[in-house]
Amino acid sequence: MKICIYGAGAIGGWLGVALAQAGERLNVVARGATLEALQTSGLQLVRQGGVVTRVPVNAVEDPAALGPQDVVTVAVKAPALAAVAERIGPLLGPDTVVLTAMNGVPWWFLDGGFGGPLAGRRLSAIDPDGRIAAAIPGHHVIGGVVHASCSLDGPGVVRHHFGNGLIVGEPSGEPTERVQRLADLLQRGGIDARVSPQIQKDVWYKLWGNMTVNPISALTGATTDRILADDLLRGFISAVMLEARTVGERIGVPIAEMPEDRHAVTRKLGAFKTSMLQDVEAGRPVELDALVSAVRELAEGVGLATPFTDALLGLARVQARGLGLY
């Protein structure tokens, strides 16, 4: 198979190593220091205990040098997606599968007949001019929800912290041969992959947990244990989550749990820095639109007021704009 990773960051690198270990030759689109490192030393994954796995890759800067692929994994942060969409065309043939492994609400979220009264609508918070959907048509997409924590030690060097899960699914919910084939491939590479009958539900459930803690960690500089230990802040988080829970009910992804149930899950992970806090500290653009703005837009679409979500978004974007990250 011709397999390409577009975005060899922490999650893209983790997936790339798995695909290479499944026996597939791996192509990577990268640039700058990452491109140089991949061409010189390959892609490296450091697991717990210091075990290093190194796999060779064919790394290029120009996607046109690779041509159409069987599978393209897009694992970039949401603010970088528009730039990827502009350059991804040469990688897409008629039957190319594009696996998205990203945080937050994706551009294809309301595709496949999903979304109740909002089905088929374009989310302006994610794809304001429709360019992403035009560049990566929905029939190519298989959605992915990552349940793993990874970071970069340096260009081309990924450190795996915990979790090894990836949920994949067709936006339509159909149990197609291609989605099962992709899950099987990932499993051969050592990832705990499973097929979801409704990938939007998995996207929403993960979002329900990180749409609050991520921006609050960026605002406060605090790890998740400190955030949830404060009663007032935890109460505010719960209020935002209850608003999002109601939005989910309106669009077809109800959540049976209450916020405190999800807080208990987060507490078990211990003290860790969210990806958004890591982005702020590194001076990288933040994913506010995919995590928070999209929820507010969905709420407006179904006629729900979200004062707590509005407050969170306002606080976070003022801070991010002040830092030049939004």
C-alpha positions, 0 to 999 in steps of 0.5 A, spaced: 500 500 500 501 507 498 501 510 505 502 517 507 503 521 513 501 529 512 503 532 519 509 528 522 508 531 529 506 527 535 500 523 533 502 523 526 509 520 528 505 515 533 501 513 527 506 513 522 511 508 526 505 503 527 503 503 520 511 502 518 511 496 523 505 493 520 509 492 514 507 498 509 512 503 506 511 509 509 511 516 506 511 523 509 510 530 507 514 534 512 518 541 511 524 544 515 527 541 521 522 535 521 524 533 513 531 534 515 531 529 521 526 524 517 531 524 511 537 523 516 535 518 521 528 516 520 522 516 524 523 515 532 518 513 537 520 513 544 516 508 549 516 508 556 522 505 559 526 508 554 525 503 548 526 506 542 523 504 535 526 507 529 523 506 522 525 508 515 521 513 511 520 516 505 520 524 507 518 529 502 516 536 502 512 537 495 506 532 495 506 532 488 513 528 488 509 522 491 503 522 487 496 518 489 496 514 495 492 509 498 491 512 505 493 519 507 493 520 515 492 528 516 494 529 523 495 536 524 493 541 529 486 544 526 489 551 525 494 548 520 488 544 516 487 550 511 494 550 509 494 542 508 488 542 504 491 547 499 497 542 498 494 535 499 491 534 492 496 530 488 496 525 494 488 524 492 486 519 487 479 516 486 479 511 492 484 514 497 482 514 504 483 520 508 484 518 515 483 524 520 486 524 527 485 531 530 482 534 536 475 537 536 470 538 531 472 536 524 469 539 517 466 533 516 462 532 522 455 534 519 456 529 513 453 522 512 446 524 514 448 526 521 446 532 525 439 532 526 436 539 523 443 541 522 445 535 517 449 537 511 451 544 514 458 547 513 461 549 520 464 556 518 468 556 525 472 550 522 471 551 514 469 558 513 469 559 506 468 551 504 475 550 501 477 544 506 471 540 504 472 542 496 480 540 497 478 533 501 471 531 499 467 527 504 467 521 500 475 520 502 474 521 509 474 516 515 474 519 521 479 518 527 479 519 535 485 518 538 486 516 545 493 516 546 498 522 549 504 523 545 509 529 545 515 531 541 522 530 544 525 533 537 524 533 530 522 526 528 522 524 535 516 522 538 515 520 546 509 516 547 506 517 554 500 513 555 494 510 552 494 506 545 487 507 542 484 509 536 477 509 534 475 509 526 469 510 523 465 512 516 461 519 517 455 515 514 456 510 520 456 504 514 461 498 516 464 498 510 470 494 507 475 500 507 474 502 514 475 495 517 481 494 513 484 500 516 482 498 523 486 491 521 492 495 518 493 499 525 492 493 529 497 489 526 502 495 527 500 495 535 495 500 536 488 498 539 484 500 533 476 499 533 471 501 528 465 505 531 458 505 528 457 512 529 464 516 529 461 523 531 459 520 537 466 518 539 468 525 537 463 529 541 465 525 547 472 526 547 470 533 545 466 534 551 472 532 556 477 537 553 473 543 550 474 546 557 480 543 560 484 545 554 483 552 554 482 553 561 489 550 562 492 555 557 489 561 561 491 559 568 498 555 566 495 549 570 496 542 570 489 538 570 489 536 577 490 543 579 484 545 575 479 540 577 482 541 585 478 548 585 471 547 586 469 554 583 473 552 577 470 545 576 463 548 577 464 553 571 467 547 567 461 543 569 456 548 567 460 549 560 459 541 559 452 541 561 451 546 555 455 542 550 451 536 553 444 539 551 447 541 544 449 533 543 442 531 545 439 536 539 444 533 534 444 526 535 449 524 540 446 524 547 451 523 553 449 519 559 454 521 563 454 527 568 460 532 568 463 529 575 463 522 571 468 525 566 472 529 571 473 522 575 476 519 568 480 526 567 483 525 575 485 518 574 490 521 568 494 525 574 497 531 573 499 533 565 499 539 561 494 539 556 495 540 548 493 547 548 497 549 554 503 546 550 501 550 544 501 556 548 508 555 551 511 553 545 508 559 541 504 555 536 497 557 534 491 554 539 485 550 537 480 554 540 475 554 534 475 546 533 474 545 541 470 551 543 467 556 537 464 550 533 460 548 539 457 555 540 456 555 532 452 548 533 448 551 539 446 557 535 444 552 529 439 549 534 437 555 538 440 554 544 443 559 549 450 558 551 452 563 556 458 559 560 461 557 553 461 564 551 464 566 557 470 561 556 471 562 548 471 570 550 476 569 555 481 564 551 481 568 545 482 574 548 488 571 551 490 567 545 490 574 540 494 577 545 499 572 544 499 572 537 496 565 537 489 566 534 
